[in-house]
Amino acid sequence: MVDLFLNRVLVENNWDQDELNTEREIVGILENRIVLLFFASTECEKCQDFVPVLNQFFKRLKDPAYIEYPKLLALIYISLDQSEEQQERFLKELHKKVLFLAFEDPYRKELQAMFKVKDVPTVVVLRPDCSILSPNAVQDICRFGSDCFRNWQESAALVERSFMLNEEFDDLNLRTATDPVRRLKYKTEDDKRKKRWWKLWGKGKNGNEEEEKDGAWDTKRKEGDKGTWRKR
């Protein structure tokens, strides 16, 4: 996936329209991710109708307000508009975390030809290795919503690095990566408390045993003295 956009400039759809133009930036935002290429244009009424659905879909997978850990997903808008003004107008309707190619970049047309996009809107779903998961997922997104991602993730064998398999419990559920750390911390603290308790309990026990031994010795000594007295 990274190779598809190396030596290109991806722009973030924020207020500053920050540009990602270094290899490190491109790798950081696209590596090990499922990428959606959204082909659309402002003049297309179906595209306008689809934008709210796509935004809601993307929010539920990327926005911390909806999900604790954003999914490994990137959405890139490939404009097929006739002017930069049309593109800018369309971008205002899209989510702020969407990436896009600049209007003057001819690579937009190359991608359209590469993925044989004839109709809009089209959402091409790509695995991290650039192979196609779905040539057009518009209907699936409209029908299934964010549940689509689970199927894509399984098909792409995508590794969710923000989760780990918990092997300490009978029900092997996916838990956050910080859970084992917290469990280890609490386990260590519990062990410390147990050790302190056993140590205190052991002292008391040993002390009682010593007292019992001392008492038994005194008794024996007294009894011994009595025995000696009797012999005399």
N, C-alpha and C positions, 0 to 999 in steps of 0.2 A: 504494500500500500504506500509505503514511504517513497519508493522509487517513482510512483506515478506522479508525485508532486515535487520531487527534488529539482532544484534549479528553477523553481517557480515561486511566485509571491502569492501567499494566501493572506487575505485581509479579514480581520475580525469585525463582526458587525456590531461594534460598540460605538460610543460617541466619538472616540478618537480615531476609530478605524485603524487600529494598530496593525502593522504589517509583519507577517512572519516570513522572513526571507533567508534565514540561515538554515543549514542542514540540521543543526541541533534543535532549532525551534520546530521545524517540520517533523523531525523524528519524535520529539517530545509530545506533540499533539496528535500524531497519527499512528504511532507504533502500537501494535497489539490492540487495534481497535477495529470494530466494524464501521465502515464508512458508507454513508448515504450520499449519493450524488443526486441533488434535486434540480432537475431541468424544468424550467418554467419561464414564463414571460408575463409582463404586466397586462398585455392586451388579451390574454386568455382568461375567459370568465371561469372556466373550470379550475384554473390555477388559483384565482382569487378565492373561490369557494373552498379549495383544499388547504389553503394557508392556515386558517384557524385550527383545523384538524391536525395538521403537521406540527404546529406550535404546541398544542396540548400534548401530543405524542412525545415530542422532544422534551418538554418540561418534566413530564413524569419519569423520564429516564436520566435527566441531567441536572435538574434544578433541586438544590438542597431543601427547598421548601416542600418538595414532594417526596424526596427519597434521601436516605441518610448517606448512601455512598453512590455517587454518580456512576452510571454504567460506562463501559468502555465503548463509547459511541461518538462518532463525529459526523456532523451534517454540513455538507458543502453545497452552496447554491451556485449552479451553473446557469448564468443568465443567457437567455436567448432573445433578450430585448433588442429593439432597434436603435435605442439611444441610451446614453449614460443616465439621463434624467429619469427614464423609465425604470432603469435598474435601481437607481437610488430610491425611487418611490416604492418599489416592490420590497426593497430591503428594510424599509421602515416598518413593514408589516411582519417581518420575520423575527424570530428569537434573537436576542443579543449575543448568544454564544455560537451562532451560525457563522461559518467561514464562507468566503466567496472569492472568486477571481475578479481582478479588475476588468472593467469593460474593455479596455484597450488590449487585453491579453488575447491573442489569437488562439490560445490553447483551449478556449471555450468551445470553439468550433471543432477542434481536433477531438476533444472528448465526446462531443455529440456524434461525430463519425465513428469513433472508436467503439462506442457502445450502441451504435445503430439506433439512436433516439430519433423517432419520427413524429411522435405525438407528445403533447404536453397536457397536464403535468406527468412527469416520469420520475420515479425514485429508483435508481439503480443501487442495489445493496451489494457491497463488496466485502469479501473476507480480507483479513490482514495481508494475505499473499496476492491480493488484487484479483483473485478469481471471483466470478459472479455467483452470489447467493440467490439473487432475484433480479431479473431484468427490469421489472417494474412492480414495486410493492405498494402502489397507491391504494389499490383495492383492499389489500391485506391490512394496511394501516387504518383505513376507514372502518373496516369490519372488526378487527381484533384489537386495535389500539396498541398499547405498550406491551401486550402479551407477545407480539411478534418477536420482540428482542430475544425472548427466551428460546424460541425456535432457532433463530439465527445464531445465537450463542452456542447452542448444542451442535448445530450443523457445522459451524466454523471451528469447533473444539477450542473455543476462546477461553483462556485462563483468567479467571476473575481473581486478580492478585490482592484485592481488598478483603478476600475471605479465605479462611483456612478450614480444613476438615478436622473436626474435633474428634480425636480417637479415645478420649477419656470417658465418654459416655456411651451408654448402650444405644441410644438413638443418635445416629451419626448425622447431626444437623450441621449445616454450614453456619459458621460463626465468624465474627469479625476477627481480624488479625490481632487486635489488641486484647481480645478475651483471654487467650492463653497467657499473656503477660500478666493480666490482672489476676487470673487464677493462680499463677505461680507466686505472685506477690502475696495474695491472701493465704495461699497454702503455706508459704514460708512463715508468715506471721502466725498462722495457726500452729505450725510446728514449734515456733519459738514459745508460744503460750503454753503448749503442751509440755515442752521441755521444762519450762519454769515451774509448772504445776507439779510435774513428776519429781523435780528436784526438791521442791518444798515438801511435798508429800513424803518423799524418801527420807528427808532429814527428820521429819516428825516420826516416821516409822522407825528409823534407825535409833532416834533418841529414845523412843519407847522401849525398843529392844534392849538398848544399853541400860535403861532404867530397870527393865525386867531382869536383865542379867545381873546388874549390881544388886538388886533386891534378892535374887536367888542365891547369889554368892554370900550375902550377909546372912541369909537364913541358914545356908549350909554351914557357914562359919560358926554361927551361934549353936546350931545343932551339933557341930563338931566339938565345940567347947563343952556343951552339955555332956556329950558322950565321954569326953576326956575326964570330966568332973566325976561322972558316974564310975569310971574305971578306978579313979583314985578312991 
